[in-house]
Amino acid sequence: MTLPLTRADLRFALERGHRPREQWALGVEYEQFVTDPQGRAIEYSNNPGVAALLETFADWTGWKRKIDRGHILGLEAEDGRALTLEPAAQLEFGSSAARSVHRLAIEVEEYMKLLARAEEEFDVRFVTTGSHPTARPEELERIPKRRYDVLEPYLRSKGELGWWMMKTTCGVQINFDHSDEEDAMRKLRTVFRLVPIFTAMFANSAVRAGELSDYVSWRSHIWTDTDPTRCGFIESLIREDATFEDYIDWVLDLEMLFIEREGQQIDMRGRTFRQHLEAGEATMEDWELHLSTPFPEVRFRPQLEIRCADTMCPRRALGFAALVQGVFYDDAALRAAESLCAHWTAEERMQSWHAAHRDGLSAELPVRIQGPGRRTLLDLARELIDLAVLAPEDAVFLLPLIELLEQGVSTGERVRELFRGPWEGEVASLVEFSRCSKIPVMPSG
């Protein structure tokens, strides 16, 4: 007989993410589109397609295949690394929990070598741009994963762009640690406040489905109209006095998607988890599954997961990890980062977030926020990166971000100008520009 879940059980799902400072680590989830040299999608069931690529990667690496209803949907290594698929067969590399950015870079470099070998043998491209270079969602096959049998119709009923999010976007998520509830909520709150800066710095999706969008981060804009109940900013969690109880209450009142019983998926749409809990039917597995279904700009999994960045070249992805380590793992840096945007109102935060989607680093700050040396998100991004405190062997990974900020434009802003100018709207140029396997991973200086 399964005992009813208690509030302590719900808290434990978050508390198990606590780690002592001396054990703090970093992880990265790094997504790419798989296309041909012209940017046309290589789909799951193509011949050869992404399913065949996974089989080949399994043979090359010896990693264990993950099978769902007879279909290969990912790979797992013994050390925690993984390859998984997003709904339209976007490829995602998940690192192990690495104790340094240098260790993380070794794993990413090995992954890039794997992709480079596959490009040579199969004449495919692995493209790091936040939105698909040629395809609309209705043109892309959905992978045969049971979770998406419910998630796709749910999202299509909640917002105009949920379908675009599932099938035509790629991002980079950085996972990092917390020591206790106070530390966890402090870091969650600080990430929420910094989201407009991160969004602007890593904007990289100016082109959507073969044409320029009105945004340098079309991917980030998509999240504004995907599902307002579980995406974006959660103002109740940004308050100074917010606790795990507030996070739990927010998740409890979200509509459920599904649960699993004896290998079968049961559709639970139309019911909140609070109702499921009060009915005495909830299990810990149900709660853990439900915790994976909110998609705000930062969440607990149970480590903190920052979700606001478009995918990018591997060097900048590692720069993102270095920035997170340098700001959130040093007490003085974290205090300074907390204060950087602490006085913003919810309206100002939202205004800056939308401006970052449209204009990236050149987006102007709300008038009240402006001051000497502070006019755009670029100015705040420069202040933020100056706060990072890192050992020399990890600090070198910040160099690609420092170079980006010296140039003064995000990748999305640069692509917008190239697409209008020298590329003359040619998607193949974007594909070659965003071809991640050809970009050096380890820093040169």
Secondary structure as GFF3:
##gff-version 3
##sequence-region A 1 445
A	DSSP	alpha_helix	7	15	.	.	.	ID=ss1
A	DSSP	three_ten_helix	21	23	.	.	.	ID=ss2
A	DSSP	beta_strand	26	35	.	.	.	ID=ss3
A	DSSP	alpha_helix	50	61	.	.	.	ID=ss4
A	DSSP	beta_strand	64	68	.	.	.	ID=ss5
A	DSSP	beta_strand	71	76	.	.	.	ID=ss6
A	DSSP	beta_strand	82	85	.	.	.	ID=ss7
A	DSSP	beta_strand	91	94	.	.	.	ID=ss8
A	DSSP	alpha_helix	101	122	.	.	.	ID=ss9
A	DSSP	beta_strand	125	127	.	.	.	ID=ss10
A	DSSP	three_ten_helix	137	139	.	.	.	ID=ss11
A	DSSP	alpha_helix	147	158	.	.	.	ID=ss12
A	DSSP	alpha_helix	162	168	.	.	.	ID=ss13
A	DSSP	beta_strand	171	176	.	.	.	ID=ss14
A	DSSP	alpha_helix	181	201	.	.	.	ID=ss15
A	DSSP	beta_strand	207	208	.	.	.	ID=ss16
A	DSSP	beta_strand	211	212	.	.	.	ID=ss17
A	DSSP	alpha_helix	218	222	.	.	.	ID=ss18
A	DSSP	three_ten_helix	223	225	.	.	.	ID=ss19
A	DSSP	beta_strand	231	232	.	.	.	ID=ss20
A	DSSP	three_ten_helix	235	237	.	.	.	ID=ss21
A	DSSP	alpha_helix	244	252	.	.	.	ID=ss22
A	DSSP	beta_strand	258	261	.	.	.	ID=ss23
A	DSSP	beta_strand	264	267	.	.	.	ID=ss24
A	DSSP	alpha_helix	273	278	.	.	.	ID=ss25
A	DSSP	alpha_helix	284	291	.	.	.	ID=ss26
A	DSSP	beta_strand	295	296	.	.	.	ID=ss27
A	DSSP	beta_strand	298	300	.	.	.	ID=ss28
A	DSSP	beta_strand	304	310	.	.	.	ID=ss29
A	DSSP	alpha_helix	314	328	.	.	.	ID=ss30
A	DSSP	alpha_helix	331	340	.	.	.	ID=ss31
A	DSSP	alpha_helix	346	359	.	.	.	ID=ss32
A	DSSP	three_ten_helix	360	362	.	.	.	ID=ss33
A	DSSP	three_ten_helix	367	369	.	.	.	ID=ss34
A	DSSP	alpha_helix	377	387	.	.	.	ID=ss35
A	DSSP	alpha_helix	392	395	.	.	.	ID=ss36
A	DSSP	three_ten_helix	396	398	.	.	.	ID=ss37
A	DSSP	alpha_helix	399	407	.	.	.	ID=ss38
A	DSSP	alpha_helix	411	420	.	.	.	ID=ss39
A	DSSP	alpha_helix	427	433	.	.	.	ID=ss40
A	DSSP	three_ten_helix	436	438	.	.	.	ID=ss41
###
